[in-house]
Every structure is written in C-alpha cells, then in structure tokens.
Amino acid sequence: MKKQTFDVAIVGGGIAGLSFAYTAAENGHRVIIFEKDSQASGASIRNFGLIWPIGQPAGPRFELAMKSREIWTQLSRKAGFWISQNGSLFVASAEDEMQVLKEYHGQFGFNTKILSPSQVSDISGQVHTEKIRGALFSSVEMTVNPPEAILAITNYLKNLKNVAIKTGEMVLEAGNGMIRTSSGSWKADRIIICSGSVTHALYSDVLKQSAMTVCKLQMMKFKSLENTFTIGPTICGGLTLQHYESFKGCPSIDQLRKRILKDLPEYVRYGVHVLVAQNNHSEFIIGDSHEYGEAIDPFNNADINNLILTYLEKYFPIKKLALTKSWHGIYLKNPGHTEFVYRADPSTFLITGFGGGGMTLAPAFAEQFLSSL
Ligand SMILES: Cc1cc2nc3c(=O)[nH]c(=O)nc-3n(C[C@H](O)[C@H](O)[C@H](O)COP(=O)(O)OP(=O)(O)OC[C@H]3O[C@@H](n4cnc5c(N)ncnc54)[C@H](O)[C@@H]3O)c2cc1C
C-alpha cells in the first residue's frame, strides 16, 4: 500500500476493532488498524471465548448475537481458527435454580431442553449428577480460543490487499480525518476508535464523564492431572442465572437472588458466577468475578479464586485438574446498554463499553453500525 490515506482507520486490535475492520474490508474499503501493543492485549484475549446468545434477552439482542454467531463461523473458516458449536449447560443444584431454568425454557427457550440428572450424564459425563436437580441445555452457544482466534483474525486481515495493520503504534490523537502516533500521521475518511478499557489516551474526558463503570474479572486456566477428558458444552451453575439479563423475565428470579444473597453473601460481594469452558488444547478456563469501580487492584485476590473453586466442586471434578495460569481482564460497562458510542466529529466514532458481551455482540454490531452510516 503506497498511499498514507485510507477510507477507514481503526484504533484497537481487539474483537471490536477487528470486527469493524473486517466489515469495512469486506465492503471493499481501504482499511488501516492501529494496535498499541505487539498484538491485542485487552479483554478480547483474556475472556472465556464464548459466543453466548443465551446471555442476551429474547428479541433484537438475541438476534444480534445469533448474527455474530454466523460471522464467527465465517471468520473461523476464512482465518482458520478453532471454533466449537458445543452449546451451554446450566446445572441446577437447588430446586429454586431448577424452577428458574424451567421458566426460562417455557418462555424463551427456543433452542433449549430441560434435562434430568441422568440426561445430563449423556451430554456431559463429568458433572456429578447425584448432586444436581437437573439442568438446561442450550444448543446455540459456541466457543473459540480467544488468544488464537484474535491472532488468526489479525493475520487474516493483514493478508488482505486492502488492509494494513500497524502494531506497536499507540494512537495519540484521532479525529477530523487524521490519526497521529509517535511515528507519523495518517489520513482517513472515517475513524473508529475501539480502545476497550484504555481510558487515558483518547477522549478521556468523554469517557470519564460518561456513566460507564470499570469492571475487573478474575480468571484461571487448568489442565487435567491424568487422562484428558472433554466436558462437551460450557458448564455453569445457579449463580449464573442472576448474572445474565436473559433470566430477568423469569418470575422466580428475585426469590433466587434473595436466597443467594442470604446463603452466599461473599459470592454476591465479588460478583462471582462460575463457568467452565474448554478449549481446543483440552484446557479448562474457569471464572469469574466482577469487581466494579475505578480503583482496580493490579493484583488478584486468592479468596475470589477459592470461592469459585469451592462452588464448582459441588458438581464438577475440580480435583482432577491442576492450575496452570491465572489472570484478570478489565472491561468498561455502559449500564443499561450493550455498548457506548460517541461521535467526536462527523467522521470519528468512539465505540467501546461492550461489557461482558463483546465477543458475542461486537461482530454483528459492527456490521449493523457501518451499514447504518
Ligand atoms: C475475563 C473476561 C471474560 C469475558 N468473557 C466473555 C465471553 O466469554 N463472551 C463474550 O461475549 N464476552 C466476554 N467478555 C467481554 C469481552 O471480552 C469484551 O467485551 C471485548 O473483548 C471488548 O473488546 P474491545 O475490542 O472493545 O476491547 P479490547 O479487547 O480491550 O481491545 C482494545 C484494544 O485497543 C488497544 N488500544 C487501546 N488504546 C489504544 C490506542 N490509543 N492506540 C492503539 N491501540 C489502542 C488495546 O491495546 C487493546 O488491544 C469477557 C471479558 C473479560 C474481561
């Protein structure tokens, strides 16, 4: 590429930036992506890798998630990364959890089944079925291995004739058709800033004055101690029901919330819900917690990890696993919204605040947003 002028410039090489770049490139635009690190380093490589329609309320958001699912499938084929259509399993350890699952299935469960404990064994042989009341299985969730998928999409885009990628380039200024880094300037007809949770570099006043909150989430990775085993669908438990908006419409959810607050106050304090995903290397990704507020502790809290593992032990063979890594991720959440969009000037947009749903929503959101301009 000879010219330094582009149709679209993207700041940020996480899933949001890559999604905008992919759509713009597919539309035939000349695209340039700027990533401040040698490769994407934010929430997009630190998450479970779940494309998770069941977390979205029925209606337009669920449909958007289903559209993203199609885009992820396309991308995995083109960019050559692993994707598994493994579904999700919501395990109920108590009767009030089972009640919420039945209500969800009755009202919104287009792709779901209610399972007895013995039917759970057929789908996921590792769950301690003698300790559960049953489960809900949903067939549409998918899993990717985030660091590998993000790298593969980046490399795929890099090889397209109409895309350039600048890594190790922190954008210092972006607006009015111009991007500036410490090594030069570029012109673009349109600029999309997807800087994730980095709030100090671009439009920091806008971000600080917004209603957005910062959220820190702790995660762990395990390998099996002896023979590897597969879990089938991603597995979560009763705590997850109070986490996702999709279960808000269930008549018994408030009662379940009250019971959890009474019985498990520490879990509520740290916003813990417990999820186990498995990747293509038979590793188990287990998390997570949700701590809100500006004062992010750079160090992880061992108590939180213990809470997660203690909860999981009730229905999952955690003793068969050994911890290999632990980390945390940070995202911005825009309360009441699935993203945050700010138009800085007629051709510059700051788009962040995807909260806990960026992998699930950003690909389809980018497509919808660009086609609306
Ligand atoms: C622990 C955890 C688990 C999660 N699990 C899931 C899940 O399973 N499913 C799901 O749908 N969502 C999940 N999420 C949410 C999802 O990961 C995020 O919503 C999504 O990754 C946000 O993507 P992004 O591109 O906006 O931000 P990021 O991934 O943070 O990317 C922003 C990028 O911009 C770069 N950047 C910032 N400023 C500049 C600058 N000035 N110049 C150049 N580059 C810059 C950064 O280096 C970074 O690479 C999870 C999040 C976390 C933290």
The ligand as an ORCA input file, in Angstrom:
! r2SCAN-3c Opt
* xyz 0 1
  C     -12.479    -12.157     31.972
  C     -13.439    -11.801     30.872
  C     -14.290    -12.784     30.357
  C     -15.164    -12.463     29.313
  N     -15.847    -13.459     28.691
  C     -16.577    -13.171     27.581
  C     -17.177    -14.208     26.828
  O     -16.964    -15.394     27.084
  N     -18.005    -13.863     25.805
  C     -18.221    -12.551     25.457
  O     -19.017    -12.293     24.558
  N     -17.557    -11.553     26.080
  C     -16.746    -11.827     27.124
  N     -16.082    -10.833     27.772
  C     -16.203     -9.458     27.263
  C     -15.310     -9.233     26.054
  O     -14.058     -9.826     26.265
  C     -15.174     -7.720     25.792
  O     -16.459     -7.132     25.705
  C     -14.452     -7.466     24.487
  O     -13.275     -8.228     24.419
  C     -14.120     -5.981     24.322
  O     -13.435     -5.858     23.102
  P     -12.773     -4.486     22.663
  O     -12.173     -4.710     21.333
  O     -13.773     -3.386     22.834
  O     -11.647     -4.188     23.764
  P     -10.215     -4.848     23.986
  O     -10.215     -6.287     23.752
  O      -9.773     -4.375     25.328
  O      -9.320     -4.208     22.856
  C      -8.909     -2.872     22.854
  C      -7.566     -2.816     22.147
  O      -7.266     -1.455     21.851
  C      -5.884     -1.234     22.045
  N      -5.726      0.212     22.280
  C      -6.295      0.942     23.266
  N      -5.958      2.241     23.147
  C      -5.163      2.341     22.045
  C      -4.501      3.437     21.402
  N      -4.604      4.683     21.858
  N      -3.772      3.174     20.298
  C      -3.674      1.913     19.802
  N      -4.277      0.839     20.385
  C      -5.018      1.057     21.482
  C      -5.557     -2.110     23.253
  O      -4.185     -2.414     23.318
  C      -6.428     -3.339     23.007
  O      -5.732     -4.367     22.312
  C     -15.226    -11.124     28.826
  C     -14.381    -10.153     29.360
  C     -13.484    -10.482     30.358
  C     -12.555     -9.420     30.882
*
